[in-house]
Amino acid sequence: MRDEYTSAFYDVVKEASETTGYQLPIEIESYVVMLLADKIDKPNFLPERSFAEALMALKQPYRLTEKNWAILVYSLQAYFQNME
């Protein structure tokens, strides 16, 4: 992960937050920035299964790690942001 990617993606996340009016917790913002900066040079970073398939395959969802909870919360928020 290169520092110039981190600062560029931080600006993008902040701009998106200001544009949409949604404020993410700093931990999730940081995670998104680091994830984007880490995966930008890897062309095949998309998962094999969809998010819904992975969620439905969980046998014990209460045992998710913090990283997986962050992904879950961010994905659900992104999916339902246009619904009223």
Phi and psi in degrees as a GROMACS rama.xvg file:
@    title "Ramachandran Plot"
@    xaxis  label "Phi"
@    yaxis  label "Psi"
@TYPE xy
-102.145  146.353  ARG-2
-62.6496  -34.6899  ASP-3
-66.214  -31.6266  GLU-4
-67.8029  -41.3903  TYR-5
-61.5896  -47.2395  THR-6
-68.1192  -35.8393  SER-7
-66.6341  -44.8562  ALA-8
-71.4676  -29.0085  PHE-9
-62.6771  -43.1447  TYR-10
-62.7109  -39.2569  ASP-11
-65.2036  -44.5693  VAL-12
-64.4536  -42.3312  VAL-13
-64.1695  -41.9134  LYS-14
-63.3702  -42.331  GLU-15
-63.6897  -38.231  ALA-16
-64.501  -42.915  SER-17
-69.0011  -37.7233  GLU-18
-68.364  -44.1982  THR-19
-84.4889  -24.1126  THR-20
86.1055  2.37855  GLY-21
-92.2904  129.371  TYR-22
-106.332  116.354  GLN-23
-89.1316  150.039  LEU-24
-59.3249  150.131  PRO-25
-59.6715  -32.5179  ILE-26
-64.5403  -41.8982  GLU-27
-72.4152  -40.1695  ILE-28
-57.9366  -46.4702  GLU-29
-62.6384  -41.4195  SER-30
-62.8781  -43.9378  TYR-31
-63.154  -43.887  VAL-32
-61.667  -47.4869  VAL-33
-65.7079  -38.3407  MET-34
-63.284  -47.4912  LEU-35
-63.2762  -43.6961  LEU-36
-66.7279  -33.1405  ALA-37
-76.0355  -35.9887  ASP-38
-94.4378  -3.64291  LYS-39
-63.0671  -32.9447  ILE-40
-88.9843  -3.44549  ASP-41
-105.032  108.192  LYS-42
-68.2448  -27.2209  PRO-43
-111.508  65.1488  ASN-44
-101.482  -2.47244  PHE-45
-70.9897  143.856  LEU-46
-70.3516  159.145  PRO-47
-69.1596  -44.8178  GLU-48
-101.371  158.651  ARG-49
-74.6515  166.915  SER-50
-60.8361  -43.0259  PHE-51
-63.3793  -41.146  ALA-52
-63.1805  -42.2112  GLU-53
-66.419  -40.003  ALA-54
-65.5197  -43.1589  LEU-55
-70.6245  -22.4603  MET-56
-82.2423  -8.87582  ALA-57
-66.2099  129.185  LEU-58
-88.6271  -34.4186  LYS-59
-133.381  81.5801  GLN-60
-63.9016  -20.2327  PRO-61
-75.0656  -5.58422  TYR-62
-104.069  27.4722  ARG-63
-70.8004  147.804  LEU-64
-77.5811  168.861  THR-65
-60.8204  -38.2929  GLU-66
-62.4668  -45.6465  LYS-67
-68.774  -34.4641  ASN-68
-64.3043  -40.0764  TRP-69
-62.7627  -42.6146  ALA-70
-63.0388  -43.666  ILE-71
-61.4826  -49.2041  LEU-72
-63.2684  -45.8507  VAL-73
-63.924  -41.329  TYR-74
-65.9179  -44.5034  SER-75
-66.2005  -39.5284  LEU-76
-63.9162  -41.8315  GLN-77
-66.1012  -37.114  ALA-78
-70.6411  -41.2146  TYR-79
-96.622  7.36995  PHE-80
-66.167  -27.4135  GLN-81
-91.1219  -4.27343  ASN-82
-88.866  145.577  MET-83
